[in-house]
Amino acid sequence: MVEEERIKSIRRIGLVSTIVLGLLFHELYKSTGVPFLAFISPVNESKWEHWKMAYSPMVIVGTIEYVMLKRTNWKLPNYLFSIAGGIAVFELTTFGLIELYEIVFGHSHLGVHVSTFLLGAYAGHRGKYWILNHLKPSRLLTVVGAVLLIVQFVIFAFFTYSPPRLDYFKDSIT
């Protein structure tokens, strides 16, 4: 019973940490100007750049959670795949709901962005742990998870410095 409570505590702290880091990451690059941080935090106000607010904290917190959860008796098969899946749920929930809101109402505002971010973080964490609890251990899923995480990082890096000329990638302030 104590072990279950410890796991639940790690999961709750992970969710809160992901939210806090994501919100801090919004201004991280702009406030520091450190070039490497452009790969993991938004460099402008384009919709695309904000996807990093889901990806980077989930990877960082997921890594720390993994170390902490390994110390429990909980098996962690497919952990990389669960992080990749959780990130996908986080991103699709957050940005899908923002797009839906904008389709219905014509525009969105800060309250919509923050509330969908919070909902996305919650859904992403639930998704991550659903994958851990329900999918059978698989080396293939572990490899797929690693590939998905690396590919998304590479895409972020590439589009940060060479974004397509599409509205989704344009800085909404300029």
C-alpha positions in Angstrom: 0.0 0.0 0.0 2.8 2.4 0.8 4.4 1.6 -2.6 1.1 2.5 -4.4 0.9 5.8 -2.6 4.5 6.5 -3.5 3.8 5.8 -7.2 0.7 8.0 -7.1 2.7 10.8 -5.5 5.4 10.6 -8.2 2.7 10.8 -10.8 1.0 13.8 -9.2 4.3 15.6 -8.8 5.1 14.8 -12.4 1.9 16.3 -13.7 2.3 19.5 -11.6 6.0 19.7 -12.7 5.1 19.4 -16.3 2.5 22.2 -16.1 4.9 24.5 -14.2 7.8 23.8 -16.6 5.6 24.2 -19.6 4.4 27.6 -18.4 8.0 28.7 -17.5 9.2 27.5 -20.9 6.9 30.0 -22.6 9.3 32.8 -21.8 12.5 30.8 -21.4 14.2 31.6 -24.7 12.9 35.2 -24.9 14.1 36.0 -21.4 17.5 34.4 -21.7 18.4 34.5 -25.4 20.5 31.3 -25.0 20.6 29.7 -28.5 20.2 26.1 -27.4 16.9 26.9 -25.6 15.4 27.7 -29.0 15.2 24.0 -29.5 13.1 23.3 -26.4 11.1 26.5 -25.9 9.1 28.9 -28.0 11.1 31.5 -29.8 8.0 33.5 -30.9 4.3 33.6 -30.7 3.5 31.3 -33.6 1.1 28.4 -32.8 3.8 25.9 -33.9 6.4 27.1 -31.5 4.0 26.6 -28.6 4.0 22.8 -29.2 7.4 22.8 -27.5 5.7 23.8 -24.3 4.2 20.3 -24.3 7.1 18.3 -25.7 10.0 19.5 -23.7 8.5 19.4 -20.2 7.1 15.9 -20.8 10.5 14.6 -21.9 12.3 16.3 -19.0 9.8 15.3 -16.3 9.3 11.9 -17.9 13.0 11.3 -17.6 13.0 12.2 -13.9 9.9 10.2 -13.3 11.5 7.2 -14.9 14.4 7.3 -12.5 12.1 7.7 -9.5 9.7 5.0 -10.6 12.5 2.5 -11.3 13.1 2.6 -7.5 9.6 1.2 -7.0 8.3 -2.3 -7.8 6.4 -0.9 -10.8 7.4 -2.4 -14.1 8.0 0.2 -16.8 7.8 -1.5 -20.2 7.4 0.7 -23.2 8.3 3.8 -21.2 9.7 5.8 -24.2 6.6 4.9 -26.2 4.4 6.0 -23.3 6.2 9.4 -23.2 5.8 9.8 -27.0 2.1 8.8 -26.7 1.5 11.1 -23.8 3.1 14.0 -25.7 0.9 13.3 -28.7 -2.2 13.3 -26.5 -1.0 16.5 -24.8 -0.4 18.3 -28.1 -3.5 17.1 -29.8 -5.7 18.0 -26.9 -4.3 21.4 -26.3 -3.9 22.6 -29.9 -6.9 20.7 -31.3 -9.2 22.4 -28.8 -7.6 25.8 -29.5 -8.2 25.2 -33.3 -11.8 24.0 -32.6 -12.5 27.1 -30.4 -11.2 29.4 -33.1 -13.3 27.7 -35.8 -16.4 28.1 -33.7 -15.8 31.6 -32.3 -13.4 33.1 -34.8 -10.6 33.8 -32.4 -9.2 32.7 -29.1 -7.8 34.4 -26.0 -5.3 33.8 -23.2 -7.9 32.0 -21.0 -8.6 29.5 -23.8 -4.9 28.9 -24.3 -4.2 28.4 -20.6 -7.2 26.2 -19.9 -6.5 24.0 -22.9 -2.9 23.7 -21.9 -3.9 22.5 -18.4 -6.4 20.1 -19.9 -3.8 18.9 -22.4 -1.2 18.3 -19.7 -3.7 16.3 -17.7 -4.8 14.2 -20.7 -1.2 13.7 -21.7 -0.2 12.3 -18.3 -3.3 10.1 -18.2 -2.5 8.9 -21.7 1.1 8.2 -20.8 0.1 6.1 -17.8 -2.7 4.3 -19.7 -0.1 3.1 -22.2 2.2 1.9 -19.4 -0.7 0.0 -17.8 -2.4 -1.5 -20.8 0.2 -2.3 -23.5 2.2 -5.5 -23.4 5.9 -5.0 -23.2 7.5 -4.7 -26.6 11.0 -3.9 -27.8 9.4 -2.6 -31.0 7.2 0.0 -29.1 10.3 1.1 -27.2 12.2 1.7 -30.5 9.1 3.4 -32.0 8.9 5.6 -29.0 12.5 6.6 -29.2 12.3 7.3 -32.9 9.1 9.4 -32.4 10.8 11.5 -29.7 14.0 12.0 -31.8 12.0 12.9 -34.9 9.9 15.4 -33.1 13.0 17.1 -31.6 14.7 17.2 -35.0 11.5 18.7 -36.6 11.4 21.3 -33.8 15.1 22.2 -34.4 14.7 22.4 -38.1 11.5 24.5 -38.2 12.8 26.8 -35.5 15.4 28.0 -37.9 13.7 27.3 -41.2 9.9 27.5 -40.7 7.6 26.9 -43.6 5.8 30.0 -45.0 2.5 29.0 -43.5 0.3 30.9 -41.1 0.6 28.3 -38.5 4.4 29.0 -38.3 4.1 32.8 -38.4 4.7 34.9 -35.3 1.2 36.2 -34.4 2.7 39.4 -33.0 4.4 40.5 -36.2 
